[in-house]
C-alpha cells in the first residue's frame, strides 16, 4: 500500500474509471429513452383526454341549444296563448 504507484498502475486506474463512465453514460441513455417513452405516453393520454372533453362539451352544447330552443318555443306559445285569452276576455 505504501509503495509508489507506477505509470502502469495509473493507466490501469484511468482505464477502469473510463469504463465506469461508459457504464454511467449508458445508464443515462436508458433513463433518457424511458423518459421519452413516458413523455410520449403522457402526450397520448392528454390527447385522449382533450378529445373526450371536446366530445363531452359538444354534446353538452347540443343539449343546451335543444333545451333553450324548446323553452323559447314554449315561451312563445305561452305568450300567444295568454294574449289570445286576454283578447278573448275583453
C-alpha positions in Angstrom: 0.0 0.0 0.0 2.8 2.4 0.8 4.8 1.7 -2.4 4.7 4.4 -5.1 2.3 3.9 -8.0 3.8 3.1 -11.4 2.7 4.5 -14.7 1.0 1.2 -15.5 -1.0 1.4 -12.2 -2.2 4.9 -13.0 -3.0 3.9 -16.6 -5.0 0.8 -15.3 -6.9 3.1 -12.9 -7.7 5.5 -15.8 -8.9 2.7 -17.9 -11.1 1.4 -15.1 -12.5 4.9 -14.4 -13.1 5.4 -18.1 -15.0 2.1 -18.3 -17.2 3.1 -15.3 -18.0 6.4 -17.0 -19.1 4.4 -20.1 -21.5 2.4 -17.9 -22.9 5.6 -16.3 -23.4 7.1 -19.8 -25.2 4.0 -21.0 -27.4 4.2 -17.9 -28.2 7.8 -18.7 -29.1 6.8 -22.2 -31.5 4.1 -20.9 -33.1 6.6 -18.5 -33.4 9.2 -21.3 -35.2 6.7 -23.5 -37.5 5.8 -20.7 -38.3 9.5 -20.1 -39.0 9.9 -23.8 -41.4 6.9 -23.7 -43.1 8.3 -20.6 -43.4 11.7 -22.3 -45.0 10.1 -25.4 -47.4 8.1 -23.2 -48.4 11.3 -21.3 -48.9 13.2 -24.5 -51.1 10.4 -25.9 -53.1 10.4 -22.6 -53.6 14.1 -22.7 -54.7 14.0 -26.3 -57.2 11.3 -25.5 -58.4 13.4 -22.5 -58.8 16.5 -24.7 -60.7 14.5 -27.3 -63.1 13.2 -24.7 -63.6 16.6 -23.2 -64.3 18.1 -26.6 -66.8 15.4 -27.3 -68.4 16.0 -23.9 -68.6 19.7 -24.4 -70.1 19.3 -27.9 -72.8 17.0 -26.5 -73.5 19.4 -23.7 -73.7 22.3 -26.2 -76.1 20.4 -28.4 -78.3 19.5 -25.4 -78.3 23.1 -24.1 -79.2 24.5 -27.5 -82.0 22.0 -27.9 -83.4 22.8 -24.4 -83.2 26.5 -25.0 -85.0 26.2 -28.3 -87.7 24.2 -26.6 -88.0 26.7 -23.8 -88.2 29.6 -26.4 -90.9 27.8 -28.3 -92.9 27.1 -25.2 -92.5 30.7 -24.0 -93.6 32.0 -27.4 -96.7 29.7 -27.5 -97.4 30.6 -23.8 -97.3 34.3 -24.6 -99.5 33.8 -27.6 -102.0 31.8 -25.5 -102.0 34.5 -22.8 -102.5 37.3 -25.3 -105.3 35.2 -27.0 -107.1 34.6 -23.8 -106.7 38.2 -22.7 -108.0 39.4 -26.1 -110.9 36.9 -25.9 -111.9 38.1 -22.5 -112.0 41.7 -23.5 
